[in-house]
């Protein structure tokens, strides 16, 4: 995911700086990229018009996200790239264990942090929020390299 586009250029370079990726770029499948202590998934598995998935599209993709989070039984941290990912993670947590969600509902923001349960019977994980590394955010300065690095370094801190 994100391989060969600007979002991927930002993401893989930051993952490399934080020690989660063996190289700073991934331009095509099979180029040698290897992730350590990281797995990349998505709340929406298509590129909808204007990059705004509909509720129906998110609902259609939710079972895939749920299955992946269930299989990642050693996960300690989930980094949500953007508000859509943040909301999808909270919606999944609500499905898994409604009583484990903090009240009031945690708001998305860059650097936001909360604890949620993503596996039935599993320990809570830390959910970290980051602005998505889209051109809309990176070209305007809403997301800078130091900002993305800070979130991923916090994730690294939490997994060590």
RODO-2510 file (C-alpha; in nm, 4 decimals, decimal comma):
residues 160
     n   res          X          Y          Z
     1     x     0,0000     0,0000     0,0000
     2     x     0,1201     0,3509    -0,0865
     3     x     0,4003     0,1984    -0,2966
     4     x     0,5170     0,4362    -0,5676
     5     x     0,3134     0,7436    -0,4745
     6     x     0,3870     1,0605    -0,2793
     7     x     0,2128     0,9345     0,0349
     8     x     0,4346     0,6276     0,0217
     9     x     0,7454     0,8392    -0,0276
    10     x     0,6660     1,0208     0,2957
    11     x     0,5487     0,7142     0,4864
    12     x     0,8293     0,4726     0,3983
    13     x     1,1000     0,7322     0,4583
    14     x     0,9514     0,8026     0,8029
    15     x     0,9115     0,4307     0,8778
    16     x     1,2776     0,3865     0,7869
    17     x     1,3874     0,6737     1,0117
    18     x     1,1907     0,5202     1,3009
    19     x     1,3408     0,1756     1,2427
    20     x     1,0252     0,0094     1,1087
    21     x     1,1451    -0,0279     0,7454
    22     x     1,4739    -0,1485     0,5999
    23     x     1,4752     0,1144     0,3246
    24     x     1,3458     0,4671     0,2809
    25     x     1,1542     0,4111    -0,0421
    26     x     0,9309     0,1581    -0,2092
    27     x     0,8556     0,2151    -0,5745
    28     x     0,7174    -0,1215    -0,6816
    29     x     0,6276    -0,4638    -0,5494
    30     x     0,9342    -0,6793    -0,4925
    31     x     1,1770    -0,3878    -0,4548
    32     x     1,3155    -0,5271    -0,1302
    33     x     1,1103    -0,3293     0,1207
    34     x     1,0802    -0,5179     0,4481
    35     x     0,8891    -0,3921     0,7506
    36     x     0,9898    -0,4763     1,1075
    37     x     0,7379    -0,4542     1,3911
    38     x     0,4924    -0,2968     1,1460
    39     x     0,1986    -0,3941     0,9271
    40     x     0,0146    -0,1631     0,6891
    41     x    -0,3572    -0,1924     0,6273
    42     x    -0,6403     0,0406     0,5360
    43     x    -0,9917     0,1275     0,6448
    44     x    -1,0863     0,1754     0,2781
    45     x    -0,9372    -0,0519     0,0140
    46     x    -1,0089     0,1621    -0,2864
    47     x    -0,9276     0,5148    -0,3964
    48     x    -1,2737     0,6718    -0,3988
    49     x    -1,3552     1,0024    -0,5693
    50     x    -1,1942     1,2934    -0,3854
    51     x    -1,0374     1,0371    -0,1471
    52     x    -1,3551     1,0460     0,0608
    53     x    -1,4914     0,6939     0,1052
    54     x    -1,8635     0,6721     0,1646
    55     x    -2,0018     0,5088     0,4778
    56     x    -2,1087     0,2149     0,2583
    57     x    -1,7535     0,1738     0,1228
    58     x    -1,6076     0,1826     0,4734
    59     x    -1,8668    -0,0687     0,5939
    60     x    -1,7832    -0,3002     0,3024
    61     x    -1,4133    -0,2877     0,3929
    62     x    -1,4590    -0,3136     0,7721
    63     x    -1,4546    -0,6971     0,7846
    64     x    -1,1097    -0,7024     0,6196
    65     x    -0,9699    -0,4546     0,8706
    66     x    -1,1307    -0,6473     1,1571
    67     x    -0,9789    -0,9763     1,0423
    68     x    -0,6316    -0,8260     1,0073
    69     x    -0,6450    -0,6649     1,3509
    70     x    -0,7606    -0,9947     1,4992
    71     x    -0,4705    -1,1821     1,3371
    72     x    -0,2138    -0,9280     1,4580
    73     x    -0,2149    -1,0758     1,8058
    74     x     0,1190    -0,9201     1,9060
    75     x     0,0237    -0,5659     1,8033
    76     x     0,0833    -0,3058     2,0720
    77     x     0,0190     0,0107     1,8696
    78     x    -0,2093     0,1175     1,5863
    79     x    -0,1118     0,4344     1,3994
    80     x    -0,4119     0,5887     1,2272
    81     x    -0,3114     0,7957     0,9253
    82     x    -0,5954     1,0446     0,9097
    83     x    -0,9349     1,0909     1,0672
    84     x    -1,0964     0,8195     0,8537
    85     x    -0,8478     0,5630     0,9867
    86     x    -0,8907     0,6935     1,3431
    87     x    -1,2674     0,6609     1,3239
    88     x    -1,2430     0,3143     1,1666
    89     x    -1,0158     0,1983     1,4500
    90     x    -1,2557     0,3351     1,7120
    91     x    -1,5535     0,1773     1,5336
    92     x    -1,3715    -0,1566     1,5307
    93     x    -1,2862    -0,1207     1,8998
    94     x    -1,6519    -0,0450     1,9751
    95     x    -1,7476    -0,3691     1,7990
    96     x    -1,4834    -0,5720     1,9848
    97     x    -1,5430    -0,4328     2,3343
    98     x    -1,7792    -0,1364     2,3686
    99     x    -1,6959    -0,1000     2,7378
   100     x    -1,3258    -0,0462     2,6688
   101     x    -1,3752     0,2778     2,4763
   102     x    -1,2814     0,5872     2,6730
   103     x    -1,5541     0,8394     2,7473
   104     x    -1,5841     1,0895     2,5962
   105     x    -1,4963     0,9398     2,2578
   106     x    -1,1331     1,0292     2,1803
   107     x    -1,1034     1,3010     1,9190
   108     x    -0,8704     1,2705     1,6235
   109     x    -0,5750     1,5007     1,6026
   110     x    -0,2139     1,4792     1,5040
   111     x    -0,0374     1,3200     1,7993
   112     x    -0,3638     1,2096     1,9633
   113     x    -0,3229     0,9021     2,1792
   114     x    -0,5668     0,6673     2,3502
   115     x    -0,5971     0,3032     2,4524
   116     x    -0,8496     0,0696     2,2879
   117     x    -0,9082    -0,3020     2,2576
   118     x    -0,8841    -0,4302     1,8981
   119     x    -0,9014    -0,8061     1,9733
   120     x    -1,1710    -0,9757     2,1764
   121     x    -1,0113    -1,0811     2,5027
   122     x    -0,6840    -0,9130     2,4055
   123     x    -0,5004    -0,6429     2,5907
   124     x    -0,5659    -0,2836     2,4910
   125     x    -0,3347    -0,1264     2,2320
   126     x    -0,2312     0,2351     2,1968
   127     x    -0,4045     0,4176     1,9128
   128     x    -0,1947     0,7062     1,7789
   129     x    -0,3291     0,9674     1,5394
   130     x    -0,1370     1,1315     1,2583
   131     x    -0,2406     1,3480     0,9709
   132     x    -0,2409     1,1420     0,6531
   133     x     0,0735     1,1912     0,4400
   134     x    -0,1334     1,2987     0,1393
   135     x    -0,0195     1,5792    -0,0885
   136     x    -0,3035     1,7878     0,0485
   137     x    -0,1401     1,7731     0,3919
   138     x     0,2290     1,7625     0,3007
   139     x     0,2254     2,0348     0,0334
   140     x     0,0431     2,2750     0,2640
   141     x     0,2662     2,2096     0,5652
   142     x    -0,0195     2,0695     0,7701
   143     x     0,2005     1,7593     0,8034
   144     x     0,5768     1,8028     0,8159
   145     x     0,8469     1,5373     0,8299
   146     x     0,9267     1,6145     1,1954
   147     x     0,5554     1,5789     1,2816
   148     x     0,5268     1,2364     1,1144
   149     x     0,8591     1,1311     1,2662
   150     x     0,7356     1,2258     1,6141
   151     x     0,4315     0,9977     1,5865
   152     x     0,6328     0,7060     1,4508
   153     x     0,9043     0,7534     1,7123
   154     x     0,6315     0,7436     1,9775
   155     x     0,5114     0,4168     1,8233
   156     x     0,8689     0,2852     1,8339
   157     x     0,8935     0,3849     2,1998
   158     x     0,5754     0,1933     2,2781
   159     x     0,6839    -0,1292     2,1070
   160     x     1,0254    -0,1493     2,2704
***
